[in-house]
Amino acid sequence: MGTQSYKNHIRYYPPHHFVYYPVIMAFLAFSIYFSFTNENSLIWGFISVVFVVLLCLAFMLRQHYALTLQNRIVRLEVRYRYFFITGKRLEDFEHQLNDDQLFALRFAPDNELPELTQRALKENLSGKAIKKAIVNWKGDYDRV
């Protein structure tokens, strides 16, 4: 990945996004088709339901554990950086920021972090607005 910015910070996992999901979707489409065109429509309907469940479970499980852990790590990183830069604890007012705002602040470089944090608190900036306000984007290249 090249230099990260607001426009390209989303990351894909090719085996999951471009292999598993398309294969499951194709199997689901064929099973739905066969449930309407085959004489064993009840069996094909059941198979379709199984593929829908597999699709949903794969999506939920793949992201749930990794993102929960990464969210905790991002919180700790932002707290550490804020304390290192300002000498003040972010925890004292962190409860006033929602997760979207806090996670957007991770992209701010050290020289922009304190000011953006204060703006987020005063103006209640959304995470998207915080990201757009960053002048020199600090990439997060390790997010899953």
N, C-alpha and C positions, 0 to 999 in steps of 0.2 A: 504494500500500500504506500502511496506517495504521501506528501504532506497532508495532514488531516485538517479538515475545515468543517463548517456547519453543513455544507452541501454533500460531503462524502463520509461522514462519521459513522454511518450505519454499516455493520459488518455482517456478512453472510457466512454460513457454514455449508459449503457446497454439497457434501454428501447428504445432508439433511434437507436443505432447501431445494436443491436441483436434481436429486436422485430419489430419495425416499418419498417426499411429498408428491412429486409427479407420478411415481409408480402407484402409490396408494390411490391417488385421484383417478388414474386410468382404470385401475381395478374396480374402483367404486363406480365409475361411469359405465363400464361393461356390465357390472352386476345389476345396476339399475336398468340398463337396456334389456338384459336378459330377463329381469323380473317382469317386464311388460311384454316381451315377445316370446318367451319360452313357456311351454306348458307346465313347467315346475316353478311357477311364479312365487309360491310361498317359500321355497328353498332359496331362490335367488333374492327374494326380499330380505330374508334372514341374513344372507351373506352380505347384502348391502349394508344392513345395520351393523354388522361386525366391522366392515371397513370404515364406516363413519366413526365408530368407537375407537378403532385403532388410530385413525387420523387425529381425533381429539386428544387421546391419551399421549400420543407422540408429541404433539405440540405442547401440551401442558407439562409433561414430565421433563422434556428436554430443557425447558427454560426455567422451570421453577427452582430447582436446586442451585443451578449456576447463578441465576440472577439474584436470589436471596443472599447468597454469600457475597457476590460482587457488590451488592448494594451496601452491605455492612462494611466492606473494605473501602468503598468510595467515601462513606461517611467518615471513617477513621482517617483517610487520607486528607479530606478537606479540613477536618478538625486539626490535624497535625500541621498542615500547611498554614492555616490561618493563625495558629498559635506561634509557629516559627516566624512568620512575617510580622505579626502585630504584637506578640507577647501577651495577647488576651485570649481567653478561652471562648471558643465558638459555642460550647455547650451552654453558656450563660443565656444565649438568645436563640439557639438553634431551633427550639420548639416553635418559634415564630415563622420558620421557613418550612414549606412542605417539601416532600421528597423530590418533586420535579425541580424545584428551585435549587435545592442543595446539590442534586446530581448535575445540574447545568453548570454550577459554579466550578466543577472539577476541570472544565475546559478553559477557565480563565488563568492566564499566567500570573506569576507571583505579584507583579507590579499592578495588576488590575483587580486581583481578588478582593482586597479590603473595600475598595470603592464600590465594586459591583455587589458585594454582600450588603453594604449599607443601602445602596439603591434598591436592592431587592426587598429589604426590610421596609424602607420608607415608601416606596412606590408600589409595593406588592407586585413586582414584575413576575410574569410567568417564566417557566423554564425556557420556553422558546424565545421570549424577549431577552432573557439573560444571554442566551447563546448568540443571538443576533447583535447584542451590544458588545461582545468581545471583539477587541481590535486585533490582537495577536493570539490566535487560537493555539491552545496547548493540547495537542492530540492525546487521546486515550487509545493507544493501539492494542491494548491487551484485553479489551472488553469482549466477551463472547457474544 
